[in-house]
Amino acid sequence: MRIRELSAELASRLKVAYAVRNVDLTLPGLTLVDECAPRPGHILVARVDAIGHHNWLEVATGRKAAIYPGDEVLLAFGERYAPDQYESRVPEVLGSSVDLVAAGGVAGEVLSRHGDMRPPTRLEPIGVLADREGVPVDLRRFNVLAPFGLGDHPPVVCVVGTSMNAGKSTTAASVIRGLARAGHRVAGIKITGTGAGGDPWMFRDSGAVVAADFTDGGYPTTAGVPVPELAELAQTLYHHAAAHDVDAVVMEIADGILQAETSALLEFPTLRELVDGVVLAAADAAGARYGAQHLRGLGLPVIAASGRLTQSQLAIREAVAGMDAPVYTPGELAEAHVAQEILALAGVARTRRSGVLELGEAA
């Protein structure tokens, strides 16, 4: 294995992706190794070889920076599970080329792709970031979450979806907007997904006083991460948000309720205890009715539904006919009185859950 110093000249040339924006390249003793078995979270310096689907990289500021063959970039290895884009894994060895699997800065090896997706942009590895001894540095070393100073426990409104592109992020941002308009200090957190800045920026634009996601905890993606670790990450993000003296936390869980990590996480006791109420984003009425039934079977209170289905009045009527929770458009969720009602329902759900826990403890 060859160990080379990470030169200041090379570091200054790198286009730094969103997922690795917290990496401090000025730390003394950083090196590059070109022979290792990459792991999720390892940090990659690479050269763009051939442009494929992604011809841009989301950089630390959120800007879409154009990339060209020969550009040098800073990314992180991670798995990806995206039915409408790429399925990818971390390669077993650092080979002659890897793929750019997400514009937010995730590198891997594509296993399958949606029919509408072009082949991925190809990268030539320069080396994996390591310490003086050549031990690869994990992205979690640059965790910026600060779970301290927690006093009150603000309620959590959790937004989950029936699938990718069901309208989760828009739903979460709308709830944040409504609560902010009602005079509340709100936090927006995203605990799973693929590293990209769009959702945290949207949460801030909607009125969140603090917005954070899994990349702030040192995870470029959460696909393949053990569920207990994800549940711990969710708690850390929650405490980080609550430390900013907020009245409510809107928490988004990526992908759909049938995706492996999402499904297992929703069944995990630690996560269920954290969630006070669920707003379900669904692409259609059937998904809304099935999703609500599924979530309630897990003991999660569904207090409202929204998402892409609200683009159709017929779909709204079909959903309402089979649900005992209201269906709101994003515009309605952004109204102060509707968001206030969502928060009140979450509070009722929390009270009922606390009563059940107390009865169980007394028994």
C-alpha positions in Angstrom: 0.0 0.0 0.0 1.3 3.4 -1.0 0.8 6.3 1.5 1.0 9.8 0.1 0.6 13.2 1.8 -2.5 15.1 0.8 -0.9 18.2 -0.6 -2.4 21.6 0.0 -2.3 22.2 -3.7 -4.5 19.1 -4.5 -6.8 20.0 -1.6 -7.3 23.5 -3.0 -8.3 22.1 -6.4 -11.0 19.7 -5.2 -14.7 20.3 -5.8 -16.1 19.3 -2.4 -19.5 17.6 -2.6 -22.4 18.3 -0.2 -22.1 15.0 1.6 -18.5 15.7 2.6 -18.8 19.4 3.2 -17.8 19.1 6.9 -14.5 17.4 6.1 -11.6 19.5 7.3 -8.8 19.1 4.7 -6.5 21.3 6.7 -6.1 18.7 9.5 -2.4 17.8 9.9 -1.3 14.4 8.9 -3.9 13.6 6.2 -2.7 11.2 3.6 -4.1 9.3 0.6 -3.9 5.5 0.2 -4.6 3.8 -3.1 -4.9 0.2 -2.0 -7.7 -0.6 0.5 -11.1 -2.2 0.9 -13.5 0.8 0.9 -16.2 1.0 3.5 -19.3 3.2 3.6 -18.2 6.5 4.9 -14.7 6.3 3.6 -13.7 9.6 1.8 -12.6 9.4 -1.8 -10.5 11.8 -3.8 -11.1 11.1 -7.5 -10.7 12.4 -11.0 -13.7 12.6 -13.3 -13.1 10.2 -16.1 -16.2 10.2 -18.3 -19.5 12.1 -18.0 -22.6 10.0 -17.7 -25.9 10.8 -16.1 -24.6 13.4 -13.7 -22.8 16.3 -15.3 -22.8 18.4 -12.2 -22.0 18.0 -8.5 -23.8 19.6 -5.6 -21.1 21.3 -3.7 -21.0 22.4 0.0 -22.9 25.7 -0.6 -25.8 23.9 -2.3 -24.8 25.1 -5.8 -24.8 22.8 -8.8 -21.2 22.9 -10.0 -20.6 21.7 -13.5 -18.1 18.9 -13.7 -15.8 17.9 -16.6 -13.4 15.1 -17.4 -10.2 15.8 -15.5 -11.9 17.6 -12.6 -10.8 16.4 -9.1 -13.6 15.9 -6.6 -14.1 14.9 -2.9 -16.8 12.3 -2.3 -17.8 9.6 0.1 -18.4 5.9 -0.5 -21.9 4.7 0.3 -24.6 2.3 -0.8 -27.7 3.6 -2.7 -31.2 2.1 -3.0 -33.3 4.2 -5.4 -35.8 2.4 -7.5 -36.2 5.3 -9.9 -32.4 5.9 -10.2 -29.5 3.7 -9.1 -29.0 0.6 -7.0 -25.4 0.6 -6.0 -22.9 -0.8 -3.4 -19.5 0.0 -2.2 -16.9 -1.9 -4.2 -14.9 -4.6 -2.5 -11.6 -3.1 -3.6 -10.5 0.3 -4.8 -10.3 -0.5 -8.5 -9.5 1.5 -11.6 -12.8 3.2 -11.7 -15.9 3.8 -9.6 -19.3 5.5 -10.3 -20.8 8.7 -9.2 -24.2 7.4 -7.9 -25.6 10.6 -6.5 -24.9 14.2 -7.3 -24.7 15.1 -3.6 -21.3 13.3 -3.6 -21.8 9.5 -3.2 -19.4 7.1 -5.0 -20.1 3.4 -5.5 -20.5 0.6 -8.0 -23.8 0.6 -9.9 -25.6 -2.7 -9.8 -28.8 -1.7 -11.6 -30.6 1.4 -12.9 -34.0 2.6 -13.8 -34.7 2.5 -17.5 -34.8 6.3 -17.8 -31.4 6.7 -16.2 -28.2 7.0 -18.3 -25.1 5.1 -17.4 -23.3 6.8 -14.4 -20.5 9.2 -14.5 -17.2 7.3 -14.2 -14.5 8.3 -11.8 -10.8 7.4 -11.5 -9.8 7.0 -7.9 -6.8 9.1 -6.8 -6.9 7.8 -3.2 -8.9 7.3 0.0 -8.4 9.9 2.7 -6.3 8.4 5.6 -4.3 9.3 8.7 -0.5 9.3 8.9 -0.4 5.5 9.3 -2.6 5.0 6.2 -5.7 4.0 8.1 -8.7 5.4 6.2 -10.6 8.2 7.9 -14.4 7.7 8.4 -16.7 10.5 7.6 -18.2 10.2 11.1 -15.0 11.7 12.4 -16.4 15.0 11.1 -19.8 14.7 12.9 -21.1 18.2 13.7 -24.2 17.3 15.6 -24.3 18.6 19.2 -26.8 16.7 21.3 -26.4 18.7 24.5 -28.3 21.2 26.6 -31.6 19.4 26.1 -34.3 20.6 28.4 -37.8 20.2 27.1 -38.8 17.4 24.8 -40.6 19.0 21.8 -43.2 16.9 20.0 -42.2 15.1 16.8 -44.3 15.2 13.6 -42.9 12.4 11.4 -43.3 12.5 7.6 -43.1 9.2 5.8 -44.1 8.2 2.3 -45.5 5.2 0.5 -42.7 5.3 -2.0 -40.0 7.5 -3.5 -41.3 10.7 -5.0 -44.6 10.5 -3.0 -44.2 14.1 -1.9 -42.5 13.6 1.5 -40.1 16.6 1.4 -42.8 19.0 0.1 -45.1 17.7 2.9 -42.5 18.2 5.6 -41.6 21.7 4.3 -45.3 22.6 4.3 -45.9 21.5 7.9 -42.8 23.5 8.9 -44.1 26.5 7.0 -47.5 26.3 8.7 -46.0 25.9 12.2 -43.6 28.8 11.6 -46.6 31.0 10.4 -48.3 30.0 13.6 -45.5 31.5 15.6 -43.6 28.4 16.5 -39.9 27.8 16.5 -39.6 24.6 14.3 -36.7 22.3 13.5 -36.6 20.2 10.3 -34.5 17.0 10.4 -34.1 14.2 7.8 -32.8 11.0 9.3 -32.4 8.7 6.3 -31.7 9.0 2.5 -29.0 9.9 0.1 -26.8 12.9 0.8 -28.2 16.0 -0.9 -28.8 19.5 0.3 -32.2 20.2 -1.3 -34.3 19.1 1.6 -32.4 20.9 4.4 -32.3 24.0 2.3 -36.1 23.7 1.7 -36.7 23.3 5.4 -34.8 26.5 6.2 -36.6 28.4 3.4 -39.9 27.2 4.9 -39.1 28.7 8.3 -37.1 26.1 10.2 -34.8 27.8 12.7 -32.5 24.7 12.5 -32.3 22.1 9.8 -30.0 19.0 9.9 -29.7 15.6 8.2 -27.8 12.4 8.5 -24.8 13.8 6.6 -24.3 16.1 9.6 -23.8 12.9 11.6 -21.2 11.6 9.1 -23.3 9.4 6.9 -23.2 10.0 3.1 -26.2 7.7 2.7 -28.2 5.5 5.1 -28.8 2.5 2.8 -27.3 -0.6 4.4 -26.7 1.1 7.8 -27.8 -1.2 10.6 -31.2 -0.2 12.0 -30.1 0.2 15.7 -27.5 2.6 14.4 -30.1 4.5 12.4 -32.4 4.7 15.5 -29.5 6.1 17.5 -28.8 8.6 14.7 -32.5 9.7 14.8 -32.2 10.3 18.5 -29.0 12.3 18.0 -30.6 14.5 15.3 -33.6 15.0 17.6 -31.6 16.1 20.6 -29.5 18.3 18.3 -32.6 20.0 17.1 -34.2 20.2 20.5 -31.1 21.9 22.0 -32.0 25.0 19.8 -35.1 25.7 22.0 -37.7 24.6 19.4 -41.4 24.1 19.9 -41.7 21.2 17.5 -39.6 18.9 15.3 -40.6 17.8 11.9 -38.8 14.6 11.0 -38.6 13.2 7.5 -37.8 9.5 6.8 -36.8 8.9 3.2 -37.9 6.4 0.6 -41.1 4.4 1.1 -42.5 2.3 3.9 -41.5 -0.9 2.1 -37.9 0.0 1.6 -35.7 -2.3 3.8 -34.2 0.3 6.2 -37.4 2.4 6.4 -39.6 -0.6 7.1 -37.3 -2.0 9.8 -36.8 1.5 11.4 -40.5 2.1 11.7 -40.8 -1.2 13.6 -37.9 -0.3 15.9 -39.0 0.6 19.5 -36.6 3.5 19.9 -38.0 5.2 16.8 -41.6 4.5 17.6 -41.1 6.1 21.1 -39.7 9.2 19.5 -42.6 9.8 17.1 -45.8 11.5 18.3 -47.7 11.7 15.1 -47.3 10.7 11.4 -48.2 12.6 8.3 -48.3 10.1 5.5 -47.3 11.3 2.0 -48.8 9.1 -0.7 -48.7 9.1 -4.5 -52.2 7.8 -4.8 -55.3 6.9 -2.8 -54.6 3.2 -2.6 -51.2 3.9 -1.2 -52.6 6.3 1.4 -55.2 3.8 2.6 -52.7 0.9 2.7 -50.0 3.0 4.2 -52.2 4.3 7.0 -53.3 0.8 7.9 -49.8 -0.5 7.8 -48.4 2.3 10.0 -51.2 2.0 12.6 -50.5 -1.7 12.7 -47.1 -0.8 13.9 -48.5 1.4 16.6 -47.7 4.7 14.8 -50.6 7.3 14.9 -51.4 8.6 11.4 -52.8 12.0 12.0 -53.0 13.2 8.4 -52.2 12.4 4.8 -50.8 14.5 1.9 -48.5 14.1 -1.0 -48.8 13.8 -4.7 -52.3 12.3 -4.4 -53.6 15.8 -3.5 -53.1 16.9 -7.1 -56.3 15.1 -7.9 -59.6 15.9 -6.1 -60.9 12.4 -7.1 -57.8 10.8 -5.4 -58.4 12.9 -2.3 -62.0 11.7 -2.1 -61.0 8.1 -2.6 -58.4 8.4 0.1 -60.8 10.1 2.6 -63.4 7.4 2.0 -61.1 4.7 3.4 -59.3 6.7 6.1 -60.2 8.2 9.5 -57.5 10.9 9.1 -57.9 14.1 7.1 -56.1 14.6 3.8 -54.5 18.0 3.2 -52.8 19.6 0.2 -49.4 21.1 0.7 -51.0 24.6 0.6 -53.4 23.7 3.3 -50.6 22.2 5.5 -48.8 25.5 5.1 -51.7 27.4 6.7 -51.1 28.3 10.3 -54.4 26.9 11.7 -54.0 23.5 9.8 -50.4 23.1 11.0 -51.5 24.0 14.5 -54.2 21.3 14.3 -51.5 18.8 13.2 -49.4 19.7 16.2 -52.4 19.4 18.5 -53.2 15.9 17.2 -49.5 14.9 17.8 -49.8 16.2 21.3 -53.0 14.1 21.9 -51.2 11.0 20.5 -48.3 11.6 22.8 -50.6 11.9 25.8 -52.4 8.6 24.9 -49.1 6.9 24.4 -47.8 8.1 27.7 -50.9 6.8 29.4 -50.4 3.4 27.8 -46.8 3.3 28.9 -47.7 4.2 32.4 -50.4 1.5 32.6 -47.9 -1.0 31.2 -45.3 0.1 33.8 -47.8 -0.1 36.6 -48.9 -3.6 35.6 
